[in-house]
Amino acid sequence: MARADAKTAVLADGLRYKSKVSGSPFAATTSFGAATMSCFMCGKHRARSLMGTRKVLGKSQAVCSPSCKGLDEALEAAAAAAAAAAAASSTAA
C-alpha cells in the first residue's frame, strides 16, 4: 500500500507537490464492510470486519480485535500459509 515518495518543491506561485499523486491510499470502497478504519490503540488501518469496539477513556472506540499484537500475528500466519499454498500449487503444475 506504500507509494513512492513524492518529490516536493515550493513553486514561485506557492504551490507544492507538483508531482504528488492525487487521492488517498484509503480510497472509498463500494461496500461498507470493505471500508477501513484506523485502530485507536495502534493507528493501523484495518478492515472494519477485523475491528471491535472497546471503551477507552469513557467512549467506545474502534480497536483491533482480539488485540493489536494478536491480529498482527494472525495476519502474518495467514500470509505465510497463503504463500506456502501458492508455492505448492506452482510446483505441482
MOPAC internal coordinates of N, CA, C and O (Angstrom, degrees):
PM7 1SCF
backbone

  N    0.0000 0     0.00 0     0.00 0    0    0    0
  C    1.4338 1     0.00 0     0.00 0    1    0    0
  C    1.5257 1   110.39 1     0.00 0    2    1    0
  O    1.2310 1   120.55 1   166.77 1    3    2    1
  N    1.3156 1   116.55 1   -13.23 1    3    2    1
  C    1.4545 1   118.75 1  -179.10 1    5    3    2
  C    1.5199 1   110.50 1   -73.84 1    6    5    3
  O    1.2310 1   121.09 1   -39.44 1    7    6    5
  N    1.2888 1   115.53 1   140.56 1    7    6    5
  C    1.4629 1   121.61 1   178.26 1    9    7    6
  C    1.5144 1   109.44 1  -104.60 1   10    9    7
  O    1.2310 1   121.04 1   -17.47 1   11   10    9
  N    1.3078 1   115.62 1   162.53 1   11   10    9
  C    1.4563 1   119.99 1   175.65 1   13   11   10
  C    1.5240 1   108.90 1   -66.68 1   14   13   11
  O    1.2310 1   120.99 1   -35.18 1   15   14   13
  N    1.3195 1   115.71 1   144.82 1   15   14   13
  C    1.4627 1   119.52 1   179.72 1   17   15   14
  C    1.5207 1   110.23 1   -63.06 1   18   17   15
  O    1.2310 1   120.79 1   -46.27 1   19   18   17
  N    1.3071 1   116.10 1   133.73 1   19   18   17
  C    1.4640 1   120.98 1   179.03 1   21   19   18
  C    1.5267 1   108.85 1   -81.82 1   22   21   19
  O    1.2310 1   120.65 1   -40.40 1   23   22   21
  N    1.2961 1   116.36 1   139.60 1   23   22   21
  C    1.4613 1   120.46 1   175.55 1   25   23   22
  C    1.5206 1   107.55 1   -81.91 1   26   25   23
  O    1.2310 1   121.18 1   -49.16 1   27   26   25
  N    1.3110 1   115.36 1   130.84 1   27   26   25
  C    1.4521 1   119.04 1  -177.09 1   29   27   26
  C    1.5090 1   110.29 1  -116.75 1   30   29   27
  O    1.2310 1   121.95 1   -30.77 1   31   30   29
  N    1.2905 1   113.87 1   149.23 1   31   30   29
  C    1.4568 1   120.75 1   175.23 1   33   31   30
  C    1.5220 1   107.53 1  -158.98 1   34   33   31
  O    1.2310 1   120.59 1   -39.45 1   35   34   33
  N    1.3139 1   116.48 1   140.55 1   35   34   33
  C    1.4559 1   120.60 1   176.40 1   37   35   34
  C    1.5259 1   106.82 1   -84.99 1   38   37   35
  O    1.2310 1   121.29 1   -61.15 1   39   38   37
  N    1.3213 1   115.14 1   118.85 1   39   38   37
  C    1.4560 1   120.33 1  -179.92 1   41   39   38
  C    1.5247 1   110.28 1   -83.27 1   42   41   39
  O    1.2310 1   120.23 1    -8.84 1   43   42   41
  N    1.3186 1   117.16 1   171.16 1   43   42   41
  C    1.4585 1   121.95 1  -178.90 1   45   43   42
  C    1.5261 1   111.95 1   -60.96 1   46   45   43
  O    1.2310 1   120.18 1   147.77 1   47   46   45
  N    1.3415 1   117.27 1   -32.23 1   47   46   45
  C    1.4654 1   119.40 1  -179.42 1   49   47   46
  C    1.5349 1   112.34 1   -86.57 1   50   49   47
  O    1.2310 1   120.12 1  -176.36 1   51   50   49
  N    1.3449 1   117.37 1     3.64 1   51   50   49
  C    1.4555 1   120.82 1   175.71 1   53   51   50
  C    1.5155 1   114.79 1    92.98 1   54   53   51
  O    1.2310 1   119.71 1   177.07 1   55   54   53
  N    1.3260 1   118.16 1    -2.93 1   55   54   53
  C    1.4586 1   120.17 1   179.80 1   57   55   54
  C    1.5185 1   110.60 1   -76.71 1   58   57   55
  O    1.2310 1   121.16 1   -29.28 1   59   58   57
  N    1.3195 1   115.39 1   150.72 1   59   58   57
  C    1.4586 1   121.92 1   177.07 1   61   59   58
  C    1.5185 1   108.85 1  -123.33 1   62   61   59
  O    1.2310 1   120.69 1    -9.58 1   63   62   61
  N    1.2881 1   116.28 1   170.42 1   63   62   61
  C    1.4553 1   123.66 1   172.93 1   65   63   62
  C    1.5257 1   112.93 1    55.81 1   66   65   63
  O    1.2310 1   120.26 1  -130.11 1   67   66   65
  N    1.3104 1   117.11 1    49.89 1   67   66   65
  C    1.4494 1   119.88 1   178.42 1   69   67   66
  C    1.5283 1   110.96 1   -62.00 1   70   69   67
  O    1.2310 1   119.82 1   147.16 1   71   70   69
  N    1.3316 1   117.95 1   -32.84 1   71   70   69
  C    1.4571 1   120.85 1  -178.25 1   73   71   70
  C    1.5281 1   113.01 1   -98.75 1   74   73   71
  O    1.2310 1   119.49 1  -176.34 1   75   74   73
  N    1.3133 1   118.57 1     3.66 1   75   74   73
  C    1.4557 1   121.41 1  -177.10 1   77   75   74
  C    1.5244 1   110.73 1   -71.32 1   78   77   75
  O    1.2310 1   121.10 1   -43.27 1   79   78   77
  N    1.3276 1   115.49 1   136.73 1   79   78   77
  C    1.4523 1   121.55 1   177.33 1   81   79   78
  C    1.5201 1   108.40 1   -73.63 1   82   81   79
  O    1.2310 1   120.55 1   -46.46 1   83   82   81
  N    1.3257 1   116.55 1   133.54 1   83   82   81
  C    1.4522 1   119.32 1  -178.66 1   85   83   82
  C    1.5248 1   110.29 1   -78.06 1   86   85   83
  O    1.2310 1   120.69 1   -19.33 1   87   86   85
  N    1.3047 1   116.28 1   160.67 1   87   86   85
  C    1.4494 1   121.32 1   176.74 1   89   87   86
  C    1.5170 1   112.33 1   101.35 1   90   89   87
  O    1.2310 1   121.67 1     2.13 1   91   90   89
  N    1.3106 1   114.40 1  -177.87 1   91   90   89
  C    1.4470 1   121.91 1  -177.41 1   93   91   90
  C    1.5225 1   109.45 1  -120.58 1   94   93   91
  O    1.2310 1   119.69 1   -35.18 1   95   94   93
  N    1.3344 1   118.20 1   144.82 1   95   94   93
  C    1.4601 1   118.80 1   174.58 1   97   95   94
  C    1.5236 1   111.69 1   -68.86 1   98   97   95
  O    1.2310 1   120.03 1   165.66 1   99   98   97
  N    1.3145 1   117.54 1   -14.34 1   99   98   97
  C    1.4546 1   122.62 1   178.69 1  101   99   98
  C    1.5157 1   108.81 1  -107.69 1  102  101   99
  O    1.2310 1   120.75 1  -122.16 1  103  102  101
  N    1.3161 1   116.17 1    57.84 1  103  102  101
  C    1.4642 1   121.94 1  -176.41 1  105  103  102
  C    1.5239 1   110.85 1   -60.78 1  106  105  103
  O    1.2310 1   121.06 1   -31.33 1  107  106  105
  N    1.3082 1   115.57 1   148.67 1  107  106  105
  C    1.4556 1   120.85 1   178.62 1  109  107  106
  C    1.5221 1   109.31 1   -66.18 1  110  109  107
  O    1.2310 1   121.16 1   -40.64 1  111  110  109
  N    1.3082 1   115.39 1   139.36 1  111  110  109
  C    1.4502 1   120.52 1   179.20 1  113  111  110
  C    1.5158 1   109.19 1  -105.59 1  114  113  111
  O    1.2310 1   120.94 1   -13.53 1  115  114  113
  N    1.3186 1   115.82 1   166.47 1  115  114  113
  C    1.4558 1   119.68 1  -176.68 1  117  115  114
  C    1.5244 1   112.37 1   -76.32 1  118  117  115
  O    1.2310 1   119.95 1   150.75 1  119  118  117
  N    1.3274 1   117.71 1   -29.25 1  119  118  117
  C    1.4592 1   119.26 1   179.95 1  121  119  118
  C    1.5229 1   110.09 1  -107.32 1  122  121  119
  O    1.2310 1   120.84 1   -35.65 1  123  122  121
  N    1.3118 1   116.00 1   144.35 1  123  122  121
  C    1.4610 1   120.98 1  -176.52 1  125  123  122
  C    1.5253 1   111.00 1   -66.21 1  126  125  123
  O    1.2310 1   119.59 1   144.02 1  127  126  125
  N    1.3301 1   118.39 1   -35.98 1  127  126  125
  C    1.4545 1   121.65 1  -177.81 1  129  127  126
  C    1.5116 1   113.45 1   -68.16 1  130  129  127
  O    1.2310 1   119.59 1   157.13 1  131  130  129
  N    1.3251 1   118.38 1   -22.87 1  131  130  129
  C    1.4599 1   121.29 1  -178.86 1  133  131  130
  C    1.5220 1   112.11 1   -88.08 1  134  133  131
  O    1.2310 1   119.84 1   174.99 1  135  134  133
  N    1.3170 1   117.92 1    -5.01 1  135  134  133
  C    1.4619 1   121.14 1  -179.19 1  137  135  134
  C    1.5271 1   109.78 1   -69.13 1  138  137  135
  O    1.2310 1   120.71 1   -22.86 1  139  138  137
  N    1.3249 1   116.24 1   157.14 1  139  138  137
  C    1.4529 1   120.53 1   178.79 1  141  139  138
  C    1.5162 1   110.32 1  -109.05 1  142  141  139
  O    1.2310 1   121.81 1   -22.69 1  143  142  141
  N    1.3114 1   114.15 1   157.31 1  143  142  141
  C    1.4649 1   122.29 1   174.45 1  145  143  142
  C    1.5122 1   106.71 1  -136.62 1  146  145  143
  O    1.2310 1   120.52 1   -23.30 1  147  146  145
  N    1.3042 1   116.62 1   156.70 1  147  146  145
  C    1.4584 1   118.84 1   175.32 1  149  147  146
  C    1.5228 1   108.52 1   -93.05 1  150  149  147
  O    1.2310 1   121.64 1   -38.71 1  151  150  149
  N    1.3186 1   114.46 1   141.29 1  151  150  149
  C    1.4597 1   120.97 1   178.42 1  153  151  150
  C    1.5250 1   108.62 1   -71.81 1  154  153  151
  O    1.2310 1   120.48 1   -42.33 1  155  154  153
  N    1.3146 1   116.68 1   137.67 1  155  154  153
  C    1.4619 1   121.21 1  -179.77 1  157  155  154
  C    1.5278 1   110.61 1   -68.44 1  158  157  155
  O    1.2310 1   120.23 1   151.37 1  159  158  157
  N    1.3414 1   117.17 1   -28.63 1  159  158  157
  C    1.4633 1   120.67 1  -175.71 1  161  159  158
  C    1.5377 1   112.30 1   -86.71 1  162  161  159
  O    1.2310 1   120.07 1   129.51 1  163  162  161
  N    1.3526 1   117.47 1   -50.49 1  163  162  161
  C    1.4692 1   119.07 1  -174.12 1  165  163  162
  C    1.5300 1   112.80 1  -104.52 1  166  165  163
  O    1.2310 1   119.39 1   162.48 1  167  166  165
  N    1.3270 1   118.77 1   -17.52 1  167  166  165
  C    1.4542 1   122.36 1   176.69 1  169  167  166
  C    1.5143 1   114.92 1    83.98 1  170  169  167
  O    1.2310 1   119.38 1   179.05 1  171  170  169
  N    1.3432 1   118.79 1    -0.95 1  171  170  169
  C    1.4595 1   120.73 1  -179.81 1  173  171  170
  C    1.5246 1   109.76 1   -77.55 1  174  173  171
  O    1.2310 1   120.85 1   -35.29 1  175  174  173
  N    1.3356 1   115.99 1   144.71 1  175  174  173
  C    1.4565 1   120.46 1   176.48 1  177  175  174
  C    1.5152 1   108.55 1   -82.21 1  178  177  175
  O    1.2310 1   120.75 1   -50.44 1  179  178  177
  N    1.3077 1   116.17 1   129.56 1  179  178  177
  C    1.4629 1   123.35 1  -179.91 1  181  179  178
  C    1.5246 1   108.30 1  -133.30 1  182  181  179
  O    1.2310 1   120.98 1   -20.97 1  183  182  181
  N    1.3310 1   115.72 1   159.03 1  183  182  181
  C    1.4555 1   120.34 1   173.22 1  185  183  182
  C    1.5245 1   108.28 1   -64.92 1  186  185  183
  O    1.2310 1   120.69 1   -32.81 1  187  186  185
  N    1.3127 1   116.29 1   147.19 1  187  186  185
  C    1.4655 1   120.05 1  -178.00 1  189  187  186
  C    1.5248 1   111.53 1   -60.33 1  190  189  187
  O    1.2310 1   120.63 1   151.68 1  191  190  189
  N    1.3387 1   116.40 1   -28.32 1  191  190  189
  C    1.4617 1   119.68 1  -179.93 1  193  191  190
  C    1.5288 1   111.70 1   -68.57 1  194  193  191
  O    1.2310 1   119.38 1   160.36 1  195  194  193
  N    1.3220 1   118.79 1   -19.64 1  195  194  193
  C    1.4589 1   122.70 1   179.19 1  197  195  194
  C    1.5207 1   112.14 1   -94.32 1  198  197  195
  O    1.2310 1   120.27 1  -178.66 1  199  198  197
  N    1.3178 1   117.09 1     1.34 1  199  198  197
  C    1.4646 1   121.70 1  -177.08 1  201  199  198
  C    1.5232 1   110.53 1  -103.69 1  202  201  199
  O    1.2310 1   121.29 1   -24.26 1  203  202  201
  N    1.2884 1   115.13 1   155.74 1  203  202  201
  C    1.4514 1   123.08 1   171.70 1  205  203  202
  C    1.5176 1   108.01 1  -133.31 1  206  205  203
  O    1.2310 1   120.32 1    -1.24 1  207  206  205
  N    1.3068 1   117.00 1   178.76 1  207  206  205
  C    1.4626 1   119.54 1   177.32 1  209  207  206
  C    1.5155 1   109.23 1  -114.32 1  210  209  207
  O    1.2310 1   121.46 1   -34.17 1  211  210  209
  N    1.3098 1   114.80 1   145.83 1  211  210  209
  C    1.4493 1   122.17 1   177.53 1  213  211  210
  C    1.5131 1   107.61 1  -143.31 1  214  213  211
  O    1.2310 1   120.80 1   -37.45 1  215  214  213
  N    1.3193 1   116.08 1   142.55 1  215  214  213
  C    1.4606 1   119.20 1   177.44 1  217  215  214
  C    1.5180 1   109.09 1   -76.46 1  218  217  215
  O    1.2310 1   121.09 1   -61.67 1  219  218  217
  N    1.3197 1   115.52 1   118.33 1  219  218  217
  C    1.4576 1   122.40 1   178.30 1  221  219  218
  C    1.5184 1   106.85 1  -128.33 1  222  221  219
  O    1.2310 1   121.03 1   -57.18 1  223  222  221
  N    1.3186 1   115.63 1   122.82 1  223  222  221
  C    1.4636 1   122.03 1  -179.68 1  225  223  222
  C    1.5308 1   111.86 1    55.32 1  226  225  223
  O    1.2310 1   120.84 1  -141.85 1  227  226  225
  N    1.3204 1   116.01 1    38.15 1  227  226  225
  C    1.4593 1   120.90 1   174.77 1  229  227  226
  C    1.5115 1   115.85 1    83.37 1  230  229  227
  O    1.2310 1   119.41 1  -178.71 1  231  230  229
  N    1.3410 1   118.73 1     1.29 1  231  230  229
  C    1.4565 1   121.89 1   178.94 1  233  231  230
  C    1.5231 1   109.25 1  -127.87 1  234  233  231
  O    1.2310 1   120.19 1   -30.78 1  235  234  233
  N    1.3145 1   117.24 1   149.22 1  235  234  233
  C    1.4558 1   121.03 1   175.29 1  237  235  234
  C    1.5200 1   108.90 1   -76.93 1  238  237  235
  O    1.2310 1   120.96 1   -55.95 1  239  238  237
  N    1.3302 1   115.76 1   124.05 1  239  238  237
  C    1.4652 1   121.77 1  -178.64 1  241  239  238
  C    1.5238 1   109.20 1  -122.19 1  242  241  239
  O    1.2310 1   120.38 1   -29.53 1  243  242  241
  N    1.3269 1   116.89 1   150.47 1  243  242  241
  C    1.4588 1   122.25 1   176.33 1  245  243  242
  C    1.5234 1   108.55 1   -78.95 1  246  245  243
  O    1.2310 1   120.69 1   -54.74 1  247  246  245
  N    1.3374 1   116.28 1   125.26 1  247  246  245
  C    1.4593 1   122.42 1   179.19 1  249  247  246
  C    1.5195 1   108.67 1  -135.81 1  250  249  247
  O    1.2310 1   120.76 1   -18.53 1  251  250  249
  N    1.3328 1   116.16 1   161.47 1  251  250  249
  C    1.4537 1   121.03 1   177.13 1  253  251  250
  C    1.5250 1   108.94 1   -62.29 1  254  253  251
  O    1.2310 1   120.54 1   -36.81 1  255  254  253
  N    1.3173 1   116.57 1   143.19 1  255  254  253
  C    1.4578 1   120.74 1  -179.11 1  257  255  254
  C    1.5114 1   109.04 1  -120.18 1  258  257  255
  O    1.2310 1   117.28 1   -50.21 1  259  258  257
  N    1.2813 1   122.79 1   129.79 1  259  258  257
  C    1.4547 1   130.25 1     5.63 1  261  259  258
  C    1.5254 1   113.07 1   -79.55 1  262  261  259
  O    1.2310 1   120.27 1   149.34 1  263  262  261
  N    1.3449 1   117.09 1   -30.66 1  263  262  261
  C    1.4642 1   121.47 1   173.73 1  265  263  262
  C    1.5208 1   107.53 1  -154.43 1  266  265  263
  O    1.2310 1   120.37 1   -14.99 1  267  266  265
  N    1.2999 1   116.90 1   165.01 1  267  266  265
  C    1.4698 1   120.93 1  -178.79 1  269  267  266
  C    1.5277 1   110.48 1   -62.65 1  270  269  267
  O    1.2310 1   120.12 1   132.98 1  271  270  269
  N    1.3212 1   117.38 1   -47.02 1  271  270  269
  C    1.4607 1   121.65 1  -178.66 1  273  271  270
  C    1.5225 1   110.49 1   -67.58 1  274  273  271
  O    1.2310 1   119.99 1   137.07 1  275  274  273
  N    1.3253 1   117.63 1   -42.93 1  275  274  273
  C    1.4613 1   121.65 1   179.81 1  277  275  274
  C    1.5153 1   112.13 1   -63.35 1  278  277  275
  O    1.2310 1   120.13 1   140.84 1  279  278  277
  N    1.3226 1   117.37 1   -39.16 1  279  278  277
  C    1.4600 1   121.21 1   179.35 1  281  279  278
  C    1.5250 1   110.72 1   -69.11 1  282  281  279
  O    1.2310 1   119.94 1   140.17 1  283  282  281
  N    1.3461 1   117.73 1   -39.83 1  283  282  281
  C    1.4659 1   120.69 1   176.73 1  285  283  282
  C    1.5256 1   110.70 1   -60.20 1  286  285  283
  O    1.2310 1   120.44 1   135.63 1  287  286  285
  N    1.3444 1   116.76 1   -44.37 1  287  286  285
  C    1.4595 1   120.62 1  -179.90 1  289  287  286
  C    1.5251 1   111.05 1   -65.05 1  290  289  287
  O    1.2310 1   119.79 1   139.12 1  291  290  289
  N    1.3262 1   118.01 1   -40.88 1  291  290  289
  C    1.4615 1   121.57 1   179.64 1  293  291  290
  C    1.5224 1   111.09 1   -65.40 1  294  293  291
  O    1.2310 1   119.98 1   139.24 1  295  294  293
  N    1.3292 1   117.63 1   -40.76 1  295  294  293
  C    1.4554 1   120.90 1   179.43 1  297  295  294
  C    1.5279 1   111.44 1   -68.14 1  298  297  295
  O    1.2310 1   120.00 1   142.07 1  299  298  297
  N    1.3370 1   117.60 1   -37.93 1  299  298  297
  C    1.4585 1   121.00 1   177.07 1  301  299  298
  C    1.5192 1   110.94 1   -65.97 1  302  301  299
  O    1.2310 1   120.04 1   139.37 1  303  302  301
  N    1.3397 1   117.54 1   -40.63 1  303  302  301
  C    1.4624 1   121.31 1   178.62 1  305  303  302
  C    1.5241 1   110.45 1   -65.29 1  306  305  303
  O    1.2310 1   120.11 1   139.51 1  307  306  305
  N    1.3201 1   117.39 1   -40.49 1  307  306  305
  C    1.4653 1   121.00 1   179.14 1  309  307  306
  C    1.5253 1   110.76 1   -66.01 1  310  309  307
  O    1.2310 1   120.22 1   140.81 1  311  310  309
  N    1.3242 1   117.18 1   -39.19 1  311  310  309
  C    1.4604 1   120.79 1   178.78 1  313  311  310
  C    1.5283 1   110.64 1   -66.61 1  314  313  311
  O    1.2310 1   120.16 1   140.15 1  315  314  313
  N    1.3343 1   117.29 1   -39.85 1  315  314  313
  C    1.4621 1   120.84 1   178.46 1  317  315  314
  C    1.5195 1   110.75 1   -66.23 1  318  317  315
  O    1.2310 1   119.99 1   140.58 1  319  318  317
  N    1.3318 1   117.62 1   -39.42 1  319  318  317
  C    1.4607 1   121.25 1   178.61 1  321  319  318
  C    1.5236 1   110.72 1   -66.38 1  322  321  319
  O    1.2310 1   120.27 1   140.76 1  323  322  321
  N    1.3223 1   117.08 1   -39.24 1  323  322  321
  C    1.4640 1   120.92 1   179.09 1  325  323  322
  C    1.5277 1   110.42 1   -66.73 1  326  325  323
  O    1.2310 1   120.18 1   140.70 1  327  326  325
  N    1.3214 1   117.26 1   -39.30 1  327  326  325
  C    1.4622 1   121.12 1   178.17 1  329  327  326
  C    1.5204 1   110.54 1   -66.01 1  330  329  327
  O    1.2310 1   120.00 1   139.64 1  331  330  329
  N    1.3308 1   117.60 1   -40.36 1  331  330  329
  C    1.4558 1   120.83 1   178.70 1  333  331  330
  C    1.5153 1   111.08 1   -66.40 1  334  333  331
  O    1.2310 1   119.96 1   141.15 1  335  334  333
  N    1.3301 1   117.68 1   -38.85 1  335  334  333
  C    1.4670 1   121.68 1   178.52 1  337  335  334
  C    1.5168 1   110.16 1   -66.80 1  338  337  335
  O    1.2310 1   119.93 1   140.35 1  339  338  337
  N    1.3311 1   117.74 1   -39.65 1  339  338  337
  C    1.4630 1   121.24 1   179.35 1  341  339  338
  C    1.5353 1   110.24 1   -66.46 1  342  341  339
  O    1.2310 1   120.30 1   140.78 1  343  342  341
  N    1.3244 1   117.04 1   -39.22 1  343  342  341
  C    1.4587 1   120.83 1   178.70 1  345  343  342
  C    1.5270 1   110.70 1   -67.17 1  346  345  343
  O    1.2310 1   120.40 1   140.56 1  347  346  345
  N    1.3271 1   116.84 1   -39.44 1  347  346  345
  C    1.4598 1   120.67 1   179.12 1  349  347  346
  C    1.5276 1   111.42 1   -67.23 1  350  349  347
  O    1.2310 1   120.03 1   141.08 1  351  350  349
  N    1.3080 1   117.55 1   -38.92 1  351  350  349
  C    1.4655 1   120.45 1  -179.67 1  353  351  350
  C    1.5226 1   111.75 1   -72.12 1  354  353  351
  O    1.2310 1   119.87 1   149.10 1  355  354  353
  N    1.3324 1   117.85 1   -30.90 1  355  354  353
  C    1.4599 1   119.97 1   178.81 1  357  355  354
  C    1.5299 1   111.42 1   -74.93 1  358  357  355
  O    1.2310 1   119.36 1   148.80 1  359  358  357
  N    1.3251 1   118.82 1   -31.20 1  359  358  357
  C    1.4581 1   121.04 1   178.34 1  361  359  358
  C    1.5144 1   111.25 1   -79.76 1  362  361  359
  O    1.2310 1   119.54 1   152.80 1  363  362  361
  N    1.3317 1   118.48 1   -27.20 1  363  362  361
  C    1.4623 1   122.30 1   178.97 1  365  363  362
  C    1.5109 1   111.84 1   -74.30 1  366  365  363
  O    1.2310 1   119.83 1   155.40 1  367  366  365
  N    1.3001 1   117.93 1   -24.60 1  367  366  365
  C    1.4811 1   121.01 1  -176.74 1  369  367  366
  C    1.4685 1   113.17 1   -85.20 1  370  369  367
  O    1.2310 1   120.10 1   180.00 1  371  370  369

